[in-house]
Amino acid sequence: MNCSCNRSPPRCSPPATTRSPHQPRRTPASSPRDPDFELYDNVGRDADQIQAARYNLATDNDLKRWARRDARAFRDAHPLPDQPWAAPHLGPYLDALTAAQTPAEIDAVTDHVLDAAEPALRALSTYLVAAARWKQENRDAATGSPSHLLMTAASRALSALALADEAGLNRLRAAYDPAPAPTAPTNASRGATASLPPTPPSTGPAPRR
């Protein structure tokens, strides 16, 4: 195996539960809405906005749109690459996978894919950890908090490598080092056992004379 990483599965926390659409309605006093939310009418809203307005909530798209608006000056001051990370060309891997006939051959292909993907996944995990530690929000972070979810995402980015590696090892073990089958007693031993007389029951100590 060419990969030098330690692909032992990291500890992951279960994802937080999503908000139920049937939860009690929030009041404007407890959660003030963005002024832009007030501009909607039933004609200008999409189906998600109409449904969310019943509970006095903004939709996910609303939140992202407001964040992009408020971060515009920040983005101008800190330009970021607009192009996504280059996706690998999977043609050679898929062709080799189709041609693989043995556990050793499929493991050779999968190992090569994991080695190629590891730098990107590890970079993603590193960034997610840094985002989780923003302004030290990770200290005493509650389950389901932004910091907790980001740390979970960072762990699961590397879990993909660990799980795929474990699958390959399980396949190789089944091929090269299978568990021994339980041995059944031989006919001779069964015959010898059957020929012995049954053990008499215990009668206890002999009576005193």
Beta strands, then each sheet from edge to edge (+ up, - down):
end
